[in-house]
Amino acid sequence: MIHTPYRFESSFSPEEFQRFGQFAVRWSHIEHTIANCLRVMLNFDPKQASVMIYPLSLDTRMARIGERIKLIPLQPEQMVLFEELKPLIRAMQYLRNTVFHGTLVDLFSSDEPFWHLRSKDRTVTKSQLFGCEELVNYTCHITEAFRLSLGGKGDDREQPYTLPDRPLIPDFLPDECRAFPKAAKAKT
């Protein structure tokens, strides 16, 4: 086996690498589920969606859902879920983009490794990332609840979907990741 030349790998345990993988799969599934939300809202079949929806960025998918809601409003409980989802998606994008597109900086053994996304000049430390696991999982639940609320899946979880309580939003995340609606908290 050819060994990697990168010294930073010794800063992470096999369990930590496993958690990175879990985050990657969860973030990917969140994006896929948002695409399916738009697909169901537009009454597209999967084949049509593979041409018209799945190639879109997450930002565009969320914007299109918002535009569709302006034309054909959602039920109040669906709208609460969508409003809860918007800042969560921003938080997931912040974390995912910083970690997967940033450079891992691990210069000194006495300092905690961190990712630096130079294009946005932002950083996320290893402990900050791992401290967001509850937030990632909560986002998974809100995304799934929103998709199931739109129907058409034939899933026995469609209603009611029991949501966990919203976790604390870490202070290092920008304000747009904490811009939750004041009126109602998602409770389905």
WOMOKA-V93571 format. One record per residue. N is the residue number from 1. RES is the residue in three letters. PHI is phi in whole degrees, 0 to 359 (* if undefined). PSI is psi in whole degrees, -180 to 180 (none if undefined). Layout:
BEGIN
n=N res=RES phi=PHI psi=PSI
n=N res=RES phi=PHI psi=PSI
END
This chain:
BEGIN
n=1 res=MET phi=* psi=139
n=2 res=ILE phi=274 psi=125
n=3 res=HIS phi=275 psi=150
n=4 res=THR phi=287 psi=147
n=5 res=PRO phi=276 psi=-3
n=6 res=TYR phi=275 psi=123
n=7 res=ARG phi=283 psi=-22
n=8 res=PHE phi=296 psi=-23
n=9 res=GLU phi=299 psi=-28
n=10 res=SER phi=288 psi=-11
n=11 res=SER phi=279 psi=-5
n=12 res=PHE phi=234 psi=137
n=13 res=SER phi=279 psi=164
n=14 res=PRO phi=304 psi=-36
n=15 res=GLU phi=294 psi=-38
n=16 res=GLU phi=292 psi=-40
n=17 res=PHE phi=298 psi=-37
n=18 res=GLN phi=297 psi=-41
n=19 res=ARG phi=295 psi=-38
n=20 res=PHE phi=303 psi=-45
n=21 res=GLY phi=298 psi=-41
n=22 res=GLN phi=297 psi=-44
n=23 res=PHE phi=301 psi=-45
n=24 res=ALA phi=300 psi=-45
n=25 res=VAL phi=293 psi=-41
n=26 res=ARG phi=295 psi=-45
n=27 res=TRP phi=298 psi=-41
n=28 res=SER phi=296 psi=-42
n=29 res=HIS phi=291 psi=-36
n=30 res=ILE phi=301 psi=-48
n=31 res=GLU phi=298 psi=-43
n=32 res=HIS phi=297 psi=-41
n=33 res=THR phi=294 psi=-38
n=34 res=ILE phi=298 psi=-41
n=35 res=ALA phi=300 psi=-41
n=36 res=ASN phi=292 psi=-31
n=37 res=CYS phi=299 psi=-48
n=38 res=LEU phi=297 psi=-41
n=39 res=ARG phi=302 psi=-47
n=40 res=VAL phi=293 psi=-41
n=41 res=MET phi=296 psi=-30
n=42 res=LEU phi=265 psi=1
n=43 res=ASN phi=59 psi=39
n=44 res=PHE phi=268 psi=146
n=45 res=ASP phi=274 psi=168
n=46 res=PRO phi=302 psi=-35
n=47 res=LYS phi=294 psi=-45
n=48 res=GLN phi=297 psi=-41
n=49 res=ALA phi=295 psi=-31
n=50 res=SER phi=294 psi=-21
n=51 res=VAL phi=264 psi=-40
n=52 res=MET phi=257 psi=-25
n=53 res=ILE phi=242 psi=-50
n=54 res=TYR phi=300 psi=-30
n=55 res=PRO phi=288 psi=-13
n=56 res=LEU phi=289 psi=152
n=57 res=SER phi=288 psi=164
n=58 res=LEU phi=299 psi=-41
n=59 res=ASP phi=302 psi=-44
n=60 res=THR phi=292 psi=-40
n=61 res=ARG phi=300 psi=-47
n=62 res=MET phi=296 psi=-41
n=63 res=ALA phi=296 psi=-41
n=64 res=ARG phi=294 psi=-37
n=65 res=ILE phi=298 psi=-45
n=66 res=GLY phi=299 psi=-41
n=67 res=GLU phi=294 psi=-39
n=68 res=ARG phi=295 psi=-37
n=69 res=ILE phi=296 psi=-36
n=70 res=LYS phi=296 psi=-33
n=71 res=LEU phi=279 psi=-44
n=72 res=ILE phi=227 psi=99
n=73 res=PRO phi=299 psi=151
n=74 res=LEU phi=275 psi=168
n=75 res=GLN phi=293 psi=153
n=76 res=PRO phi=307 psi=-42
n=77 res=GLU phi=292 psi=-32
n=78 res=GLN phi=290 psi=-39
n=79 res=MET phi=295 psi=-38
n=80 res=VAL phi=299 psi=-43
n=81 res=LEU phi=296 psi=-43
n=82 res=PHE phi=295 psi=-42
n=83 res=GLU phi=294 psi=-35
n=84 res=GLU phi=292 psi=-34
n=85 res=LEU phi=289 psi=-35
n=86 res=LYS phi=303 psi=-52
n=87 res=PRO phi=291 psi=-28
n=88 res=LEU phi=294 psi=-40
n=89 res=ILE phi=296 psi=-40
n=90 res=ARG phi=300 psi=-42
n=91 res=ALA phi=295 psi=-43
n=92 res=MET phi=296 psi=-41
n=93 res=GLN phi=296 psi=-42
n=94 res=TYR phi=302 psi=-50
n=95 res=LEU phi=294 psi=-53
n=96 res=ARG phi=301 psi=-49
n=97 res=ASN phi=294 psi=-39
n=98 res=THR phi=293 psi=-43
n=99 res=VAL phi=285 psi=-45
n=100 res=PHE phi=271 psi=-18
n=101 res=HIS phi=247 psi=-7
n=102 res=GLY phi=273 psi=172
n=103 res=THR phi=261 psi=132
n=104 res=LEU phi=283 psi=125
n=105 res=VAL phi=249 psi=118
n=106 res=ASP phi=216 psi=71
n=107 res=LEU phi=276 psi=-38
n=108 res=PHE phi=234 psi=136
n=109 res=SER phi=296 psi=-20
n=110 res=SER phi=277 psi=-14
n=111 res=ASP phi=257 psi=148
n=112 res=GLU phi=288 psi=136
n=113 res=PRO phi=297 psi=149
n=114 res=PHE phi=213 psi=158
n=115 res=TRP phi=261 psi=136
n=116 res=HIS phi=239 psi=118
n=117 res=LEU phi=266 psi=100
n=118 res=ARG phi=295 psi=-36
n=119 res=SER phi=297 psi=-25
n=120 res=LYS phi=244 psi=-2
n=121 res=ASP phi=49 psi=56
n=122 res=ARG phi=226 psi=156
n=123 res=THR phi=228 psi=154
n=124 res=VAL phi=222 psi=125
n=125 res=THR phi=278 psi=165
n=126 res=LYS phi=302 psi=-45
n=127 res=SER phi=291 psi=-34
n=128 res=GLN phi=296 psi=-45
n=129 res=LEU phi=300 psi=-52
n=130 res=PHE phi=294 psi=-26
n=131 res=GLY phi=288 psi=-8
n=132 res=CYS phi=262 psi=8
n=133 res=GLU phi=301 psi=-42
n=134 res=GLU phi=297 psi=-39
n=135 res=LEU phi=294 psi=-42
n=136 res=VAL phi=298 psi=-47
n=137 res=ASN phi=296 psi=-40
n=138 res=TYR phi=298 psi=-42
n=139 res=THR phi=299 psi=-39
n=140 res=CYS phi=302 psi=-44
n=141 res=HIS phi=294 psi=-44
n=142 res=ILE phi=296 psi=-42
n=143 res=THR phi=299 psi=-46
n=144 res=GLU phi=295 psi=-42
n=145 res=ALA phi=297 psi=-41
n=146 res=PHE phi=296 psi=-46
n=147 res=ARG phi=299 psi=-46
n=148 res=LEU phi=294 psi=-33
n=149 res=SER phi=295 psi=-23
n=150 res=LEU phi=280 psi=-11
n=151 res=GLY phi=77 psi=-175
n=152 res=GLY phi=78 psi=8
n=153 res=LYS phi=257 psi=-18
n=154 res=GLY phi=65 psi=31
n=155 res=ASP phi=261 psi=134
n=156 res=ASP phi=292 psi=-8
n=157 res=ARG phi=269 psi=2
n=158 res=GLU phi=309 psi=-48
n=159 res=GLN phi=205 psi=139
n=160 res=PRO phi=278 psi=147
n=161 res=TYR phi=257 psi=119
n=162 res=THR phi=276 psi=119
n=163 res=LEU phi=264 psi=145
n=164 res=PRO phi=287 psi=165
n=165 res=ASP phi=293 psi=147
n=166 res=ARG phi=295 psi=128
n=167 res=PRO phi=285 psi=168
n=168 res=LEU phi=295 psi=143
n=169 res=ILE phi=267 psi=122
n=170 res=PRO phi=302 psi=143
n=171 res=ASP phi=297 psi=-26
n=172 res=PHE phi=287 psi=-18
n=173 res=LEU phi=285 psi=145
n=174 res=PRO phi=293 psi=164
n=175 res=ASP phi=304 psi=-36
n=176 res=GLU phi=296 psi=-17
n=177 res=CYS phi=273 psi=-4
n=178 res=ARG phi=240 psi=12
n=179 res=ALA phi=275 psi=62
n=180 res=PHE phi=281 psi=152
n=181 res=PRO phi=298 psi=142
n=182 res=LYS phi=277 psi=-28
n=183 res=ALA phi=288 psi=-49
n=184 res=ALA phi=220 psi=146
n=185 res=LYS phi=257 psi=144
n=186 res=ALA phi=299 psi=123
n=187 res=LYS phi=216 psi=98
n=188 res=THR phi=246 psi=none
END
